[in-house]
Amino acid sequence: MTNIQLPPDPERMNDSRADWAGQAIQHFALTTGTEEDDALSDLLADIMHWCDRRKVPFDRELARAREHYEAETLGEVDARAKALPAIAEATGEGSKTSLEYSPAPWSYEYSPYRSRRGEDGIESELPAFEIFDADCNKVFDTNEDTPCDLQEANARLASTAPRLLAALIVCAELLADYDEAEGSEGDAYREAISAIVEATGEVLPDPRKPIVIEVRGGVVQDVLNVPPGIEYEIRDYDNQEETN
């Protein structure tokens, strides 16, 4: 049997999703008597009829299905590449940003300690979870001294960290036009950049201010907010001509 190269399965749920779809197609074929080779296309056609009668836009739902599929097969997103435009623009640090962490996607597993024994001599479990990278190397584990439900919640959140970071970077890029805006969009952009910086270890410099040239009576008095390392020279030709 030829091995099929499947898309990434970050949540390890796609085998189940495929089985559910297979059961639906099989039930449709048994109910309608459709040949196996035609079952999928006939089912889709009948779903279109169903949408017509309920005023549900089939194309919209198909587009949503594609979005769900892409989300469910999101493999290792190269956050390092995606991070450069957003962070460089926010920090003014050019392309020197470099993110390094264990390869994604991450996952977690229940991995209890079994070293404790009760009074009856029967081995008991001490709940714990381990988070693994894409190469099945352990990244870290949870605190076994906390409740099992809390440990699993923490493990679930931690295992999605690379994916959340990559998604947040994309969202920040989409909101980049609101960098100085008031309101929810501007707040969301600045919060996203702050979180990205915290996650990547970058340090934001002081916000950039416009260079201000003060002129009084036709004479340049001062130049303000000049970035460090930038040299400037004032040439006031009008004032020189009056002096001569």
N, C-alpha and C positions, 0 to 999 in steps of 0.2 A: 504494500500500500504506500502510495506517495505521501510524504509528509507535506502538510499544508502550512505555509508560512502565515500565521495569523497576526493581525495587528496587536499592538500592546494592550494589555488588560490590567490597568493600574489598580482597579478595585477587586480584581479576581472574581468578577461576576458575569463575564461575557459568555462563558460556557452555559451558565444557567439561563441567561437571556436567550441564547440560541435554542436551548431546549424548550423554553416556553413558546417561542415562535414556532418551532417544529410541531409542538402539540396542537397549536392553533391551526396550522396548515393541515395536519393530519385529520383533525376533527372536521375541518371544512371539506376535505376530500371525501371522508366517509359520509358526511351529511348530504353532499350534492352529487356524489358519484363521479366527480371529476378525476381524470387521469392524473397520476402523480406528477408528471412533467408539466401539466397545465395548472396544477393546484395554486401555485403562488400567484401567477398572472391573473387567474380567474378570481382569486380572493381579492387582489388589489382592484380589479375592475368592479367587483361587487361593493367594495368599500367606497368607490367613487359614486356608485348609485346611492349608497347609504348617505353619503355626504350631501348629494343633491337634494334628498328628501328632508334633510335636517338643516339645510342652509349652512353647512359647514364647509369652508373653503379647503378643498382637498390639497391644493398646491401649498397652502399655508401650513397645513399639518405635515405635509411631506417635508417641507423645509425645516420644520421643528424637529421632525424625526432625524433629519441629517445632523442637526445641531446636537441632538442627544447622542447620536452615534459617534460624532467627533469627540464629544466630551467623554464618552465611555471608552474610547480607544486612544485617548491622549497619552502618548508615550512620553519619553524623556524630552521635555521642552528645553531647548538650549537657552536657559535663562541668562547665561553669560552673554550671549549675543544680543538677546532682546533687551537686556538691562542697559547696555551701553548708551543708546540714544536718550532714554529717559533720565538716567542718572547723570550722564555727562551734561545734558542741558540744564539740569537742576543744580549741579554742583560747579559747572564751569571747569571741570577737570579733564576735558578732552576724552580720549579713548583709552586712558590708562586703567580704567576700572576693570577688575577681574574678580569674578565670583568663583569660589571653590567650595564644593561640598560633595558628599557622596553621591554617586550617580542615581538619578531618579528613573522610574517612580519608586517611592518607598512603600513599604507594607508593614503590617504588624501581625504578630501571632501570640496566642495565649501560651505562656511558657512558665508554668508554676514551679516553685521549689517543692521538692518532695522529701526533704531531709527531716522534717518534724514528725514525731510519732506520738500518738495519744497514749493514754494510760493503758489501753487495751492492747497496745503493741501494733495497732494497725496504722500504716503510714497515712498521713494526711497531707493535703496540699496547702501551700501558701501562695495565693494568687499573684501572678506577675505577668507582664507583657513585654515582648521584645520588638523593637522597630528595626527593620532590615532595609538595605538599599537594593538597587536593581541587581546587584551582583550577589545578593543573599548574604552580604556581610552585615553583622549587627552594628547598628549605629549607636543605639543606647537602649536602656530598658527603663521600666517604670519603677516607682517606689513601692516596694512590696508591703510597706507598713501602712499604706492607705487603702481605703475600700476598693474592692474589685471593680465596681462600676465606675468609680472615679479614675482608676488606672486605665480602663479600656477607653473612656472618653478622652483622656490625655493621649493615649497611644493613637487613637483614631485621628485626632487633630494633628499630632506630630507627624504622622505618616503622610499627611496631605501637604506638609509644609512646602516642598519644592513646587508642587502644582499651584498652590495658593500664591506663592511668590511670583511665578511666571505669569499667572492670570492678573495679579495686581500690577505688574509692570506694564502689561498690555493696556489695562484700564488707565493707568497713569499717562501713557502715551496718547490715548484717546482724549484725555482731559487736559492735555498740555496747554491748550489755548486759554484755559481758565486759571493759569498760574497766579495772576494778580487780581482775579475777579472776587467780588464779594458774593455771599450766598452759598448755597449747598454745593454747587459744582466746584467753586474755588476751595471750599473747606475740604471736600473729598479729595481733590488733587493734592493739596498740601499734606493731608493726613496720609495719603498713599505714598508720597515721596518720603515722608518721615519714616514710615514703616519700612520702605525699601532700603533706606539708608541704614536703619537699625539692623535689618536682617543681613545686609551685605557688608557691614562694617565701614562703609564710607562715612566721611565727615563733611557735612555741609559747611561751606564758608559763609561768612556774613553775607546777607543779601546784597546784591549789587545795587549801587546807587548811580544815578546819572552824573556824569562829569558836569560841574557847574562852573561857568566862566562869568565872574562878576565884572561888570563894566559900569563905571560912573563917570559922567562928564566926558564920555568918549574915550576914556582911558581904562584899560584892563587893570582891575585891582587885585584879583585873586583867582585861582583855579582850585576848585574843591572836588573832593571825592576821586582823586586820581588813584587808580589801583597801584599797589606796591610794585616796584620794578619798572614802572612806566615813566620814562623821562619826557619832559615837555619843555618847550621854549616859547616865551611870549615875545612876539614881534609887533610892536605898536608903531607902525610906520607914521601914522598921523601925529603921534606925540613926538617922534624923532624929528619930523619936518619942522614942527613948531619950535623945538629946542635949537635946531640949527638956524 
